[in-house]
Amino acid sequence: MKAITVLAISTIEQASFAQLAEFYNEYARELGEKEIKKFRDKATGQKRLAEIQSRYNTKFWEEQEERQAKIEAEKPAKAEKPAKAEKAGRKVKFEDTMILKFIPSSYVPKEASINEFILNLVSAYEDGVEYQEVVDRIEADFTRPNGTEVTRAFARVSVNWLINKDHIRIA
């Protein structure tokens, strides 16, 4: 169904007999109704034109809604995102007396990084090394590539990260 401009009341009131019949027939063709040649009088023409225009608008908007519903039905359903799996991270209270052991893995830390230093330190002790000793050695012996010293807190965070990522194990 093609869109026909809705006529204002003032346009309908000012239209001649011929224009009223022309407007009416345009709506009648779209609705599949019988066309007319002329109206009995102007008041009847105006009334019937307003009625057919109303029926046309109702049908037009119903078809638009059906078309929209059909489009929505044809759209592929959005794939639902899988629920995020909760992290299986450990909540461990790190104690200074914990013994740390090296776990061989495919993890390769950057050269001259704190992680490389920690892994080398822990792997040097076959029987394991105390957490506090590792933190002390980092604080005393490791300097960052830019020359700044490492704080005790940063050393602890770095060791804890390697433990949580299973590169170092608590014995």
Secondary structure, DSSP 4 states (H G I P E B T S, - for coil): ----PPPPHHHHHH--HHHHHHHHHHHHHHHTPPP-S--SSHHHHHHHHHHHHHHHHHHHHHHHHHHHHHHHHHSPPPPPPPPPPPP--------TT-EEEE---S--PPTT-HHHHHHHHHHT-TT-EEHHHHHHHHHHH-B-TTSPBPPHHHHHHHHHHHHHTTSEEE-
